């Protein structure tokens, strides 16, 4: 009986040995004919691929053709010819596990088992509220840890889905974590800027989930309160609120609030002075639209709202006459009437406070407009020491967007012959990217290029029009555009950018120091906006840009990475 057990155990070990696989380095795998060049590249990169999850395996014990031949006591010539086929058949190829969802093509994430992850598991933290750094490819890891020598900024170029945003977020996370775990180091004030409001929301959510796994609940609640607060300028941002995740418009308006002479009129607390009906123009491109990508959260909110509404309806039914609980209903009605009276008084007081604030803002704006010499006409003629056009008196709803340029201004600034010769989109791009958005234009006291400077731009940099077309067609349209814009008391984005840059050129940046600045989808910004970053950052060598020219969503942007290198 014992002999049978021993025999069964030996057979089990033999079977397990046959099933056991041994990983093979990439350069050891067989190379198909005609791929010798690729094999050399694979061999050169073997030291890097060794860090990845292996793809090729062989049965344990079969290490090489020579060992196999010695083990078999020699082979005939025919068997030796079949050896490569036999060896190839012994190879096993495995791929990393991917998500099971039918609409997802993402590989499963692998995490390092560290003390933070174990603590989160033991405390039962919800997966929807925390996250942990997952394992990255060697290339991504190198970018995250990269410290250029000599110091310089980083521009990361990659197509969609290649991990650009992941590198930016994890580089930002690594810097924050290093200073958090070393209290003796000074805090780093980092700002993440992108044109898409949805991308900003997703990146901020991912970073806060990483923080939630590290910070104690009380500390995390305090950090979230700081980060969620509204800051009108960069002057009053506390260190615990960093890193900040901002849209490009919010970033520019906060910078404007730090200047000595802001582009927008400001209240004493730094808030932009506006009337209730001074809402912004529509956003047809969707850059400012926040899309709710977390469907579970949206469903929960809807269910909670529905449950609250049902509870309110049920309470009304319980208090209806004829239910047999008239006394209780009368008491509830009396209490409800008293609460309603208090609520009504509070609403009246709140409405009065709002009306007073509106009147104060209206009076302040009237004073500003009166100082321009009599309404729009006087303002259009006022190119004073304060700035160009409406600087100091601008309203949010008076911005010239692409849609307004095409639908309301194009026919007024062009003749029928000109409209047949050029498309409005190309002219708008010429104005935003070159005439007013180039580095030379931003630094100019006029806020735009002169005709001579515009004509000297090379065709590689501004490829839309030839020099003759620029002079005879584009420049006259641009002059009429500027004239009409001032007559309508309007401004465009580059008026704001140029005003901020010229103010900082005189007084320098006076807000909370910004030690690191990240821009995702950098192709959605003009050269002037990127030049502004150099004036804002405490060290110009700490900029981190990533983008792809094939993913531009902003209108009027003619972007080349070579222009910012």
C-alpha positions in Angstrom: 0.0 0.0 0.0 2.8 2.4 0.9 4.5 1.6 -2.4 1.3 2.6 -4.3 1.3 5.9 -2.5 4.9 6.5 -3.3 4.3 5.7 -7.0 1.3 8.0 -7.2 3.3 10.8 -5.6 6.1 10.3 -8.1 3.7 10.5 -11.0 2.2 13.7 -9.5 5.7 15.3 -9.3 6.5 14.2 -12.9 3.2 15.7 -14.2 3.8 18.9 -12.3 7.3 19.1 -13.7 6.0 18.8 -17.2 3.5 21.5 -16.6 5.9 23.8 -15.0 7.0 26.6 -17.4 10.2 28.6 -17.4 10.2 32.2 -18.7 12.4 33.0 -21.7 14.1 36.3 -22.3 12.9 38.1 -25.4 16.3 37.7 -27.2 16.2 33.9 -26.7 13.0 33.3 -28.7 13.3 32.1 -32.3 13.5 34.7 -35.0 11.6 34.2 -38.2 13.5 34.3 -41.5 14.2 37.8 -42.8 13.9 39.4 -39.3 17.6 39.4 -38.3 17.5 43.2 -37.9 14.6 43.1 -35.6 16.3 40.3 -33.6 19.3 42.6 -33.0 17.1 45.4 -31.7 15.3 42.9 -29.4 18.7 41.7 -28.1 19.8 45.3 -27.4 16.6 45.9 -25.5 16.7 42.7 -23.5 17.8 44.4 -20.3 14.6 46.6 -20.4 12.1 43.9 -21.4 13.3 41.7 -18.5 11.4 44.0 -16.2 8.1 43.3 -18.0 5.8 40.4 -17.6 7.3 37.6 -19.7 5.4 36.5 -22.8 7.3 33.4 -23.9 7.9 30.2 -21.8 9.3 26.7 -22.3 8.8 23.5 -20.4 11.1 23.4 -17.3 14.2 21.3 -18.0 14.3 22.0 -21.7 16.9 24.8 -21.7 18.6 24.5 -25.1 18.9 22.3 -28.2 22.3 21.0 -27.0 21.0 19.9 -23.6 18.0 18.2 -25.3 20.3 16.3 -27.7 22.6 15.2 -24.9 19.6 14.1 -22.8 18.3 12.0 -25.7 21.8 10.4 -26.3 22.2 11.9 -29.8 19.9 12.3 -32.8 19.8 11.2 -36.4 20.2 13.8 -39.1 16.5 13.8 -39.8 15.6 14.3 -36.1 18.1 17.1 -36.0 16.5 18.8 -38.9 13.1 18.6 -37.1 14.6 20.0 -33.9 13.8 23.7 -34.6 10.2 22.7 -35.3 10.0 20.6 -32.1 11.6 23.4 -30.1 9.1 25.9 -31.5 6.2 23.7 -30.6 7.5 23.4 -27.0 7.2 27.2 -26.6 4.2 28.6 -24.8 3.1 32.2 -25.4 1.0 34.0 -22.8 -0.5 37.5 -22.9 -1.2 39.8 -20.0 -4.8 39.5 -18.8 -7.1 42.2 -20.1 -10.4 43.6 -18.9 -13.4 41.3 -19.4 -15.7 44.2 -20.4 -16.8 43.9 -24.1 -16.3 47.7 -24.7 -12.9 47.9 -23.0 -9.5 47.2 -24.5 -7.4 48.0 -21.5 -5.0 45.6 -19.9 -5.5 44.7 -16.2 -3.6 46.9 -13.8 -1.0 45.3 -11.5 -0.2 47.0 -8.1 2.8 46.8 -5.8 1.8 45.3 -2.5 3.1 47.9 -0.1 2.1 49.1 3.4 -0.4 51.7 2.1 -2.3 49.1 0.0 -2.4 46.6 2.9 -3.6 49.2 5.4 -6.4 50.3 3.0 -7.5 46.7 2.6 -7.5 46.0 6.4 -9.5 49.2 7.0 -12.0 48.3 4.3 -11.7 51.5 2.3 -14.1 51.7 -0.6 -12.5 51.1 -4.0 -14.4 54.0 -5.5 -12.8 56.5 -3.1 -9.2 55.3 -3.1 -6.6 54.3 -5.6 -3.0 53.1 -5.6 -0.1 53.6 -8.1 -0.1 50.7 -10.5 2.9 49.1 -12.2 4.1 51.0 -15.3 6.1 50.1 -18.3 9.9 50.8 -18.1 9.5 53.7 -20.5 6.8 55.4 -18.5 8.8 54.8 -15.3 11.9 56.5 -16.8 9.8 59.5 -17.8 8.3 59.9 -14.4 11.7 59.7 -12.7 13.5 61.7 -15.3 15.7 64.5 -13.9 17.2 66.3 -16.9 20.9 67.3 -16.6 21.4 70.2 -17.2 18.0 71.2 -15.8 15.4 71.8 -18.5 11.6 71.5 -19.1 10.1 68.4 -20.6 7.9 68.0 -23.7 6.3 64.6 -24.0 4.8 63.7 -27.4 2.6 60.7 -27.9 -0.5 59.5 -29.7 -3.8 58.8 -27.9 -3.6 56.1 -25.3 0.2 56.0 -25.0 0.2 57.1 -21.4 1.0 60.8 -21.6 -1.5 61.8 -18.9 -0.5 58.9 -16.7 3.1 60.1 -16.8 2.0 63.6 -15.9 -0.2 62.5 -13.0 2.3 60.0 -11.5 5.2 62.6 -11.8 3.0 65.0 -10.0 2.1 62.4 -7.4 5.7 61.4 -6.8 6.7 65.0 -6.1 3.8 65.4 -3.7 4.4 62.1 -1.9 8.2 62.8 -1.5 7.5 66.1 0.3 4.6 64.7 2.3 6.8 61.8 3.7 9.6 64.3 4.4 8.1 67.1 6.4 11.4 68.9 6.5 11.2 69.7 2.8 9.4 72.9 1.7 6.0 72.2 0.1 5.8 72.2 -3.7 3.1 74.3 -5.3 2.2 72.5 -8.5 -0.5 73.5 -11.0 -2.1 71.2 -13.6 -3.7 73.0 -16.6 -5.7 71.7 -19.5 -8.3 73.1 -21.9 -10.8 70.3 -21.4 -13.0 70.6 -18.3 -13.8 66.9 -18.4 -10.1 65.9 -18.5 -9.4 68.3 -15.6 -12.1 66.6 -13.5 -10.9 63.1 -14.2 -7.2 63.9 -13.5 -8.2 65.7 -10.2 -10.3 62.8 -9.2 -7.5 60.3 -9.9 -5.0 62.3 -7.8 -7.4 62.8 -4.9 -8.0 59.1 -4.8 -4.3 58.5 -4.5 -4.2 61.0 -1.7 -7.1 59.4 0.1 -5.2 56.1 0.4 -2.2 57.9 2.1 -3.7 60.6 4.2 -5.6 60.0 7.5 -9.3 60.8 7.2 -9.1 64.0 9.1 -6.1 65.3 7.1 -7.7 64.2 3.8 -11.0 66.1 4.7 -9.0 69.2 5.4 -7.0 68.9 2.2 -10.2 68.4 0.2 -11.8 71.4 1.8 -8.8 73.5 0.8 -8.7 72.1 -2.7 -12.4 72.6 -3.3 -12.5 76.2 -2.1 -12.9 79.0 -4.7 -9.8 81.0 -5.2 -10.2 84.2 -7.3 -6.5 84.9 -7.6 -3.2 83.1 -6.8 -2.5 85.5 -4.0 -4.5 83.7 -1.3 -4.0 80.0 -2.1 -2.7 78.0 0.9 0.0 75.4 0.5 -2.3 72.6 1.4 -4.6 73.3 -1.6 -1.8 72.4 -4.0 -1.7 70.8 -6.5 -4.4 72.8 -8.2 -6.2 71.3 -11.2 -7.5 74.1 -13.4 -9.0 74.7 -16.8 -7.1 77.2 -18.9 -9.8 79.9 -18.5 -9.8 79.6 -14.7 -5.9 79.7 -14.7 -5.8 82.9 -16.8 -8.4 84.6 -14.6 -6.6 83.7 -11.4 -3.4 85.1 -13.0 -5.2 88.2 -14.0 -6.3 88.7 -10.4 -2.7 88.8 -9.2 -1.7 91.7 -11.5 -1.7 95.3 -10.3 -4.2 96.3 -13.0 -6.5 93.4 -13.8 -8.1 92.9 -17.1 -11.5 92.2 -15.5 -12.9 94.6 -12.8 -12.5 93.1 -9.4 -14.2 93.2 -6.0 -12.1 93.7 -2.9 -11.9 89.9 -2.4 -10.5 89.5 -5.9 -13.7 88.1 -7.5 -14.6 89.3 -10.9 -17.1 92.2 -10.8 -20.1 91.1 -12.9 -23.8 91.5 -13.1 -26.2 88.4 -12.7 -27.0 88.5 -16.5 -23.3 88.7 -17.5 -23.1 85.0 -18.1 -20.5 83.7 -20.5 -21.0 82.9 -24.1 -22.1 79.5 -25.1 -19.4 76.8 -25.4 -20.2 75.1 -28.8 -16.8 73.2 -28.8 -17.5 71.6 -25.5 -14.2 72.5 -23.9 -15.8 73.8 -20.8 -18.4 71.0 -20.6 -17.9 68.5 -17.8 -19.1 65.0 -18.9 -20.2 62.7 -16.1 -18.1 59.6 -17.0 -18.7 57.8 -13.7 -22.1 56.3 -14.5 -22.4 54.5 -11.1 -22.2 57.8 -9.3 -24.7 59.4 -11.6 -27.2 56.5 -11.1 -26.8 56.7 -7.3 -27.5 60.4 -7.3 -30.6 59.9 -9.4 -31.8 57.1 -7.2 -31.2 59.2 -4.1 -33.1 62.1 -5.6 -36.0 59.8 -6.6 -36.1 58.3 -3.1 -36.2 61.8 -1.6 -39.0 62.8 -3.9 -41.0 59.6 -3.1 -40.5 60.2 0.6 -41.9 63.7 0.3 -44.9 62.5 -1.6 -45.5 59.8 0.9 -45.3 62.3 3.8 -48.0 64.4 2.0 -50.3 61.4 1.7 -49.9 60.5 5.4 -51.0 64.0 6.4 -54.0 64.1 4.1 -57.5 64.5 5.7 -59.6 61.4 6.3 -56.7 59.1 7.4 -57.9 58.9 11.0 -54.9 60.9 12.4 -56.4 64.3 12.4 -54.7 65.5 15.6 -51.3 64.5 14.5 -51.9 66.1 11.2 -53.0 69.4 12.8 -49.9 69.5 15.0 -47.7 68.8 12.0 -49.5 71.5 10.1 -48.9 74.1 12.8 -45.2 73.2 13.1 -44.9 73.3 9.3 -46.5 76.7 9.2 -44.0 78.1 11.8 -41.1 76.6 9.9 -42.5 78.0 6.7 -42.7 81.5 8.2 -39.1 81.4 9.4 -38.0 80.1 6.0 -39.9 82.9 4.3 -38.1 85.5 6.4 -34.7 84.0 5.7 -35.5 84.0 1.9 -36.6 87.6 2.1 -33.3 88.5 3.9 -31.3 86.5 1.4 -33.0 88.2 -1.5 -32.4 91.6 -0.1 -28.7 90.8 0.4 -28.5 89.6 -3.2 -30.3 92.8 -4.5 -27.9 95.0 -2.5 -24.9 93.1 -3.9 -26.3 93.5 -7.5 -26.8 97.2 -6.9 -23.3 97.6 -5.6 -21.8 95.8 -8.6 -24.0 97.8 -11.0 -22.9 101.0 -9.4 -19.2 100.0 -9.6 -19.6 99.0 -13.3 -21.4 102.3 -14.1 -18.5 104.2 -12.5 -16.0 102.2 -14.7 -18.0 102.8 -17.8 -18.5 106.5 -17.0 -14.7 106.9 -16.5 -14.3 105.8 -20.1 -15.8 109.0 -21.4 -19.4 108.1 -22.1 -20.4 104.5 -22.8 -19.2 102.3 -25.6 -18.1 105.1 -27.9 -15.9 106.7 -25.3 -14.5 103.3 -24.2 -13.7 102.4 -27.8 -11.6 105.6 -28.1 -9.9 105.1 -24.7 -6.5 103.5 -25.4 -5.0 104.9 -22.2 -2.2 103.9 -19.8 -4.3 101.1 -18.3 -4.3 98.9 -21.4 -5.8 98.3 -24.8 -9.5 98.2 -25.6 -11.7 97.1 -22.6 -8.8 96.2 -20.3 -10.0 96.9 -16.7 -13.7 96.9 -17.7 -14.2 93.6 -19.5 -17.2 91.4 -18.9 -17.2 87.7 -19.2 -20.1 87.6 -21.7 -18.3 89.9 -24.1 -15.7 87.5 -25.3 -15.3 86.9 -29.1 -15.5 83.2 -29.5 -15.0 81.3 -32.8 -18.8 80.9 -33.2 -19.4 84.6 -32.6 -16.6 85.5 -35.0 -18.1 83.4 -37.8 -21.8 84.1 -37.2 -21.8 87.7 -36.1 -18.6 89.4 -37.3 -17.5 87.7 -40.5 -19.9 89.4 -42.8 -19.3 92.7 -41.3 -15.5 92.7 -41.7 -15.4 91.1 -45.2 -16.7 91.8 -48.7 -18.4 89.2 -50.8 -15.2 88.8 -52.9 -13.1 88.3 -49.8 -15.6 85.7 -48.5 -15.2 83.8 -51.7 -11.4 83.9 -51.4 -10.8 82.8 -47.8 -12.5 80.7 -45.2 -13.4 82.2 -41.9 -11.7 79.4 -39.9 -8.3 80.0 -41.6 -8.5 83.7 -40.9 -9.5 83.1 -37.3 -6.5 80.8 -36.9 -4.3 83.4 -38.5 -5.4 86.0 -35.9 -5.4 83.8 -32.8 -2.2 81.9 -33.5 0.1 84.3 -35.4 -1.1 87.9 -35.5 -2.0 88.0 -31.7 -0.9 84.6 -30.3 2.7 84.4 -31.3 5.5 85.2 -28.8 6.4 88.4 -30.7 2.8 89.6 -30.6 2.3 88.9 -26.9 5.3 91.0 -26.0 4.4 93.8 -28.4 2.9 97.0 -26.8 0.2 97.0 -29.5 -0.9 93.5 -28.5 -0.4 92.2 -32.1 2.2 92.0 -34.8 2.9 94.9 -37.1 2.3 94.4 -40.8 6.1 94.1 -41.5 6.6 91.6 -38.7 3.6 89.6 -39.9 4.9 89.4 -43.5 8.3 88.1 -42.4 6.8 85.0 -40.8 8.0 81.9 -42.6 5.6 79.6 -44.4 6.6 76.6 -42.2 5.4 78.6 -39.1 2.3 80.2 -40.7 1.5 78.0 -43.7 -2.1 79.1 -44.4 -1.4 82.1 -46.7 1.4 83.4 -48.9 3.0 86.8 -48.2 0.9 88.5 -50.9 -2.4 87.1 -49.6 -1.4 88.2 -46.1 -0.8 91.7 -47.2 -3.8 92.2 -49.5 -6.4 90.1 -47.9 -5.8 88.9 -44.3 -4.3 92.1 -42.9 -7.2 94.4 -44.0 -9.7 91.9 -42.5 -7.7 91.8 -39.3 -7.8 95.6 -39.0 -11.6 95.7 -39.5 -11.9 92.9 -36.9 -10.0 94.9 -34.3 -12.0 98.0 -35.1 -15.4 96.2 -34.8 -14.4 94.4 -31.7 -13.7 97.7 -29.9 -16.8 99.3 -31.2 -18.8 96.4 -29.7 -16.9 96.6 -26.5 -15.6 93.1 -26.8 -12.3 91.3 -26.3 -10.8 88.0 -27.3 -8.7 85.5 -25.4 -5.4 86.8 -26.7 -6.3 90.3 -25.4 -6.4 88.8 -21.9 -3.3 86.7 -22.3 -1.3 89.7 -23.7 -2.5 92.0 -21.0 -1.4 89.6 -18.3 2.0 89.1 -19.9 2.7 92.8 -20.3 1.6 93.5 -16.8 3.9 90.8 -15.4 6.8 92.1 -17.6 6.6 95.3 -15.6 5.7 94.1 -12.1 6.5 90.3 -12.3 4.4 87.6 -10.9 3.1 88.5 -7.4 1.0 85.5 -6.4 1.8 82.4 -4.4 5.0 80.8 -5.9 4.3 78.1 -8.4 7.2 75.6 -8.4 5.9 73.2 -11.1 3.5 73.7 -13.9 1.9 70.8 -16.0 0.0 71.2 -19.2 -1.9 68.3 -20.8 -3.0 68.4 -24.4 -0.5 71.3 -24.9 -1.5 71.5 -28.6 -4.7 73.3 -27.6 -2.8 76.4 -26.5 -1.2 79.3 -28.3 2.4 80.2 -28.2 1.6 83.2 -26.1 -0.1 81.2 -23.4 2.9 78.9 -23.2 5.2 81.9 -23.0 3.1 83.1 -20.0 4.1 80.0 -18.1 7.7 81.0 -18.2 6.9 84.3 -16.5 4.8 82.5 -13.9 6.9 79.5 -12.9 9.4 80.1 -10.1 11.9 78.0 -12.2 11.3 77.8 -16.0 13.0 74.4 -16.0 10.1 72.8 -14.1 7.5 72.9 -16.9 6.1 69.6 -18.1 4.1 69.6 -21.3 2.5 66.6 -23.0 0.3 66.5 -26.1 -0.4 65.3 -29.6 -0.9 67.5 -32.6 -3.5 64.9 -34.0 -5.9 65.6 -31.1 -6.4 69.4 -31.2 -9.9 70.4 -30.0 -9.4 74.1 -29.7 -10.5 76.4 -32.6 -7.9 78.7 -34.2 -4.8 76.9 -33.0 -1.9 76.4 -35.4 0.5 74.4 -33.2 4.0 73.1 -33.9 6.1 71.5 -31.2 9.2 72.9 -32.9 7.9 76.4 -32.1 8.2 75.9 -28.3 11.4 73.9 -28.2 
